[in-house]
């Protein structure tokens, strides 16, 4: 998409870009896999007997929280001077002046409130503990940008809140109580999904490593260096796929589906190493988002077909 850098302030297009729609695949994938595991436990009856509604609420909550996180990141990185003219990533709404800081503050409040409203009915399906889960999601949405991403904790938060939490709790609220099992399987699926999703953050921080060093942002990439980040990026997806195969078996179909994900990932990894630096890495970021979504589709299919 061609971006008009002179676009009207607070216009619908400005808000669309501020929401970063390409990042929504990362929010959708763990919920998708959680729903697939719910199908694994109870078949289509899980959804025809009412499970479709908590599944929909989980997906909406994930989407809204992702947009909320993007707004918070846009606002605070601009306010702290982390988004500047030396940044190589996609243009940011507040830093470019497309969205005013006052309007962004209101939008953050609105999306945070909307997420709470959408998530509140999940208490009916999962009990009052779901309120604590939702509160932690909102709290760490702020803490990620304000402080934790600055001390190398961002990747851990991705593992937890873009892997374990949405995968496990989507399964929990969708599956009827009489079909629920004590099992590590949804947790392992959540960990695997979090590892794959973390590739997106690694590429983002790999691209911005020089600017992050200048502004004192100590991401994991800054702490371990570019070469080690390349190795880490390469290893995350194979480790995740092995975890999935260990859980669901090394059948021919499962291996083929996992190999398709691995093939795409290795191609993107080679491109990451070859480009190495500069704005061209935004293409690698887009490919990584694509790979994560394909991972979600193929692993969900694998879980359903078992």
Helices and strands as residue ranges (DSSP letters): H 12-19, G 21-23, H 24-42, H 45-46, I 47-51, H 52-79, H 93-96, H 101-120, H 122-126, H 129-146, G 148-151, H 154-159, I 160-164, H 165-174, G 177-179, H 185-207, H 209-214, H 220-224, H 226-248, H 252-275, H 281-305
